[in-house]
Amino acid sequence: MATVQITFTDASDNEDEFIVYRGASTGAQPSGDAAEEVATITWDGTSTWTVASGAIDTAGSADAALFGTIPGDPSTTGQEFILRYTEDTTGSWYYGVIAKNSIGPSAITPSGTAITV
């Protein structure tokens, strides 16, 4: 087991949810490339971002957590999100993030390098 930390910066100004995915290749997509949802991060509508669903790994744990202060609200860009979870599956993983709002999801923003567990 290893603790994986994923950090990303909010570049959208109208999202109310982020979905973090992982896959075995750099082009991992939410469908079609065996990508798995690691966590869904949602805005509570007033002041807080929370992990609505936790990490999905081979042990089925739901242990993802946000760390640090997430200032502002969905209209604020430049917010840094730090997500940590316990990964039970060894291998190299690529991660990606999607921003969502009532209109729908953005394109996935993939990581360029793998995290090896």
Stockholm file with secondary structure:
# STOCKHOLM 1.0

chainA/1-117         MATVQITFTDASDNEDEFIVYRGASTGAQPSGDAAEEVATITWDGTSTWTVASGAIDTAGSADAALFGTIPGDPSTTGQEFILRYTEDTTGSWYYGVIAKNSIGPSAITPSGTAITV
#=GR chainA/1-117 SS CEEEEEEEECCCSSCSEEEEEEESSTTCCTTTSCCEEEEEEEECSSSCEEEEECCCCTTCCCCCEEESCCCSCTTCCSCEEEEEEEECSCSEEEEEEEEEETTEECCCEECSSCEEC
#=GC SS_cons         CEEEEEEEECCCSSCSEEEEEEESSTTCCTTTSCCEEEEEEEECSSSCEEEEECCCCTTCCCCCEEESCCCSCTTCCSCEEEEEEEECSCSEEEEEEEEEETTEECCCEECSSCEEC
//
